[in-house]
């Protein structure tokens, strides 16, 4: 009979990793979360620049199932979420207050209050078999590139009973390959498109609709930040998302080149003046185009697992459901 799973390392503190961690810690499992970012959340992100707030990652969240719906109801009751009517007058598209990052921040607070440990700024670089299960080598995120692996350097966690990867599919595949696990090939089947995001602030209000969606051409989406619930109407701040095709074609362009190109189109469409602030951010793994079609990956024999939106589909709720599914799979094996 196998030893019960009492300790787990979760790699990635985005929505999937946080959802997974909370279920496990509520069940009495000791959970350590490692994330390469400065704060939890992954692509559910908010950026502040010169006093202006931009939501430059996931633009909103919707719920179809009871689990994620209950979380959104809790945040709504706490004044941390509200329907973003400019993005959909049916009230189903939820934005968070004071920014989209309020969702993962609330999830992280819940998990930590229950006893989970979160370490940010750490890049998981290698999986080492160890008794009773696995140790994870991790380096400062500033010392290693996205998706890179390293068998030496940095720090090594104490052995844990299981390791769960809540990372973008290609990064999960690279890390699983260090353990020579067949899940690496499964994760590699997911297709995820990149997305360039441009954040722009205008001294004069841009005329027209607050949200431009499903557009042909380089700018596929543009949203006025001041149209979100709980956001200041001034200054007039906008977030632009490039299409997957344009983002792929210009993936290695400089932030200056991307800002100029996308703002030129936006200004041509809207008549906007030149911005007084313009920033760009490249999301290498942004939009799930082809998921693997499984709720999660879990190998009870060697106690390795993986979860993320790339398992089920390109929605915030899909990441949440995948994380919950992996936690339940782990607990069923204890």
C-alpha positions in Angstrom: 0.0 0.0 0.0 1.3 3.4 -0.9 2.0 6.1 1.6 -0.7 8.8 1.7 -0.1 12.1 0.0 0.6 14.6 2.8 2.8 17.2 1.0 2.6 18.7 -2.5 4.5 21.3 -4.5 2.4 23.2 -6.9 4.3 24.9 -9.7 2.5 28.0 -10.9 0.2 30.3 -8.9 -2.2 31.2 -11.7 -5.9 30.4 -11.5 -5.4 26.7 -11.9 -2.6 26.4 -9.4 -4.4 28.5 -6.8 -7.7 26.5 -7.2 -5.8 23.3 -6.9 -3.9 24.5 -3.8 -7.0 25.6 -1.9 -8.7 22.2 -2.3 -5.7 20.3 -1.2 -4.9 22.5 1.8 -8.5 22.3 2.9 -8.1 18.5 2.9 -5.1 18.7 5.2 -2.3 18.4 2.6 0.7 20.7 3.1 1.0 22.8 0.0 3.9 24.9 -1.3 3.3 27.1 -4.4 6.2 28.3 -6.5 5.6 31.0 -9.1 8.0 32.9 -11.4 6.0 36.1 -11.2 6.3 38.9 -8.7 2.7 38.2 -7.6 0.2 35.4 -8.2 -2.2 35.4 -11.1 -0.5 34.5 -14.3 -2.4 36.0 -17.2 -5.1 37.4 -15.0 -3.1 40.5 -14.4 -3.2 44.2 -13.7 -0.5 46.7 -14.4 -0.1 50.2 -12.9 2.0 52.8 -14.7 2.3 56.4 -13.8 -0.8 56.2 -11.7 -2.9 54.6 -14.5 -4.4 51.1 -14.2 -4.3 48.7 -17.1 -5.7 45.2 -17.3 -3.4 43.8 -19.9 -4.0 40.1 -19.6 -7.4 38.2 -19.4 -10.0 40.8 -20.0 -12.9 39.3 -18.1 -14.2 36.1 -16.6 -17.5 34.2 -17.1 -19.0 31.3 -15.2 -20.9 28.3 -16.5 -20.5 25.9 -13.6 -21.5 26.1 -9.9 -17.9 26.0 -8.5 -16.5 29.0 -10.3 -19.8 30.8 -10.1 -19.8 30.5 -6.3 -16.3 32.1 -6.2 -17.5 35.0 -8.4 -20.6 35.4 -6.2 -18.3 35.6 -3.1 -16.2 38.3 -4.7 -19.2 40.2 -5.9 -20.7 40.2 -2.4 -17.3 41.5 -1.1 -17.4 44.3 -3.7 -14.4 42.8 -5.6 -16.3 41.8 -8.8 -19.1 43.3 -10.9 -20.5 42.8 -14.4 -18.7 44.7 -17.1 -21.7 45.9 -19.1 -19.6 47.7 -21.7 -18.2 44.3 -22.7 -21.6 42.5 -22.7 -24.9 43.9 -21.7 -26.1 40.4 -20.6 -24.1 40.9 -17.4 -22.1 37.7 -17.7 -18.7 39.2 -18.3 -17.2 39.9 -14.9 -14.4 42.3 -14.1 -12.7 42.7 -10.8 -12.1 45.6 -8.5 -9.7 47.4 -8.4 -8.3 45.3 -11.3 -8.4 41.8 -12.8 -5.6 40.8 -10.5 -8.0 41.0 -7.6 -9.3 37.5 -8.5 -6.0 35.7 -8.0 -5.1 37.9 -5.1 -8.3 36.8 -3.3 -7.7 33.2 -4.2 -4.1 33.4 -2.9 -5.3 35.0 0.3 -7.7 32.2 0.9 -5.1 29.5 0.3 -2.5 31.2 2.4 -5.0 31.7 5.3 -5.6 28.0 5.2 -1.9 27.3 5.5 -0.5 27.2 2.0 3.0 28.6 1.5 3.6 30.9 -1.6 7.0 31.8 -3.0 7.1 34.2 -5.9 10.0 35.1 -8.2 11.0 31.4 -8.5 11.3 29.5 -11.8 10.9 25.7 -11.6 13.8 24.3 -13.6 14.1 20.6 -13.0 12.2 17.7 -11.4 14.4 15.3 -9.3 13.1 11.9 -8.1 13.5 11.8 -4.4 12.1 9.9 -1.4 9.2 10.1 -0.8 8.4 11.6 -4.2 9.9 14.6 -5.9 12.2 17.5 -5.3 12.0 20.6 -7.5 15.1 22.7 -8.5 14.1 26.3 -8.8 16.1 29.5 -9.6 15.4 33.2 -9.4 13.2 34.1 -12.3 15.7 36.7 -13.3 18.4 34.1 -13.8 16.7 31.8 -16.4 14.5 32.3 -19.4 10.9 31.2 -19.9 10.6 27.4 -20.5 14.3 26.8 -19.8 15.5 23.9 -17.6 18.6 23.5 -15.5 19.8 20.5 -13.5 22.1 22.5 -11.2 22.2 25.8 -9.5 19.5 27.7 -7.5 17.7 25.9 -4.7 16.2 22.5 -4.3 13.0 21.9 -2.4 12.7 19.2 0.3 11.2 16.0 -1.1 7.4 16.2 -1.4 5.0 13.4 -2.0 3.7 14.8 -5.3 4.5 17.6 -7.7 1.7 19.3 -9.7 2.4 21.6 -12.7 0.0 24.5 -13.2 2.1 26.1 -16.0 1.6 27.0 -19.6 1.5 23.8 -21.7 4.9 24.2 -23.4 6.6 25.1 -20.1 5.0 22.1 -18.4 6.1 19.9 -21.3 9.7 21.1 -20.9 9.7 20.5 -17.2 8.0 17.1 -17.5 10.7 16.1 -19.9 13.3 16.5 -17.2 11.5 13.6 -15.4 11.3 11.6 -18.7 7.6 11.4 -18.2 5.2 10.7 -21.1 2.9 13.6 -20.0 5.5 15.8 -21.7 4.2 14.7 -25.1 0.6 15.0 -24.0 1.1 18.6 -22.9 2.9 19.3 -26.1 -0.3 18.6 -28.1 -1.9 21.8 -26.8 -1.8 24.8 -29.1 -1.6 28.2 -27.4 -1.3 31.4 -29.3 0.7 34.4 -28.2 -0.8 37.9 -27.7 0.8 41.3 -27.8 -1.0 43.8 -25.5 -0.5 47.5 -25.8 -1.5 49.9 -23.0 -2.1 53.5 -24.0 -3.2 56.6 -22.2 -4.7 59.6 -23.9 -5.0 63.2 -22.7 -8.2 63.7 -24.7 -11.0 61.2 -24.5 -11.2 58.8 -27.5 -14.5 59.1 -29.3 -16.8 56.1 -29.9 -17.6 52.8 -28.2 -15.9 51.7 -25.0 -15.1 48.2 -26.4 -14.1 47.1 -29.9 -14.2 43.3 -30.2 -13.8 40.6 -32.8 -12.1 43.0 -35.2 -10.3 42.0 -38.4 -6.8 43.2 -38.7 -3.9 43.5 -36.2 -6.0 44.9 -33.3 -8.5 42.2 -32.4 -9.8 43.8 -29.2 -9.6 47.3 -27.6 -11.2 48.3 -24.4 -11.5 51.6 -22.4 -10.3 50.8 -18.9 -12.6 53.5 -17.5 -15.7 51.5 -18.7 -14.9 48.8 -16.2 -16.7 48.8 -12.8 -14.7 50.6 -10.2 -12.3 52.2 -12.6 -11.7 55.9 -12.9 -13.0 57.5 -16.1 -10.0 59.8 -16.4 -7.4 59.7 -17.7 -8.6 57.8 -20.8 -6.7 54.5 -20.6 -7.0 51.8 -23.2 -5.8 48.2 -23.6 -5.3 46.8 -27.1 -4.9 43.1 -27.8 -3.4 42.0 -31.1 -4.8 39.1 -33.0 -3.1 35.7 -32.7 -2.0 35.8 -36.3 -0.4 39.2 -35.9 1.1 38.3 -32.6 2.7 35.2 -34.0 4.1 37.1 -37.0 5.6 39.8 -34.8 6.4 37.8 -31.7 10.1 38.9 -31.6 9.5 42.5 -32.5 10.6 45.2 -30.0 8.0 46.8 -27.6 8.6 50.0 -29.5 7.8 48.4 -32.9 4.7 46.7 -31.5 3.4 49.9 -29.8 3.8 52.0 -32.9 2.1 49.4 -35.2 -0.9 48.7 -33.1 -1.4 52.3 -32.0 -1.3 53.4 -35.7 -4.2 51.1 -36.5 -6.1 52.0 -33.4 -5.8 55.7 -34.2 -6.8 55.2 -37.8 -9.9 53.4 -36.7 -11.0 55.7 -33.8 -9.4 59.0 -34.6 -7.5 58.9 -31.3 -4.8 61.5 -30.7 -1.2 60.5 -30.0 -1.0 58.9 -26.5 1.0 60.5 -23.7 1.8 57.0 -22.4 2.3 53.8 -24.3 3.5 50.4 -23.1 3.6 46.9 -24.6 3.6 43.4 -23.0 4.2 40.1 -24.8 2.2 37.1 -23.6 3.9 34.1 -25.2 1.2 31.8 -24.0 -2.2 33.6 -24.0 -5.0 32.0 -26.0 -5.8 28.3 -26.0 -6.6 27.3 -29.6 -6.4 23.5 -29.2 -6.8 22.0 -25.7 -5.8 18.4 -25.0 -9.4 17.6 -24.2 -8.8 16.2 -20.7 -9.7 17.8 -17.3 -6.1 17.4 -16.1 -3.2 15.0 -16.1 -2.5 12.8 -13.0 -0.2 9.8 -12.8 -0.9 8.0 -9.4 2.0 5.7 -9.9 4.7 8.3 -9.8 2.6 11.2 -8.4 3.1 13.7 -11.1 0.2 15.9 -12.4 -0.5 18.9 -14.5 -3.4 21.3 -15.0 -4.3 24.5 -16.7 -6.7 26.1 -19.2 -4.8 24.2 -22.0 -6.5 21.0 -20.7 -10.1 22.2 -21.2 -10.2 25.5 -23.2 -9.4 29.1 -23.3 -11.4 30.5 -20.5 -10.5 31.6 -16.9 -13.1 29.1 -15.6 -11.4 26.3 -17.6 -8.2 26.9 -15.7 -10.1 26.9 -12.4 -12.0 23.7 -13.3 -8.8 22.0 -14.3 -7.1 22.9 -11.0 -10.0 21.6 -9.0 -10.1 18.4 -11.1 -6.4 17.7 -10.4 -6.8 18.3 -6.7 -9.7 15.8 -6.6 -7.7 13.3 -8.5 -4.8 13.6 -6.0 -7.1 13.3 -3.0 -8.8 10.2 -4.5 -5.3 8.6 -4.5 -4.7 9.2 -0.8 
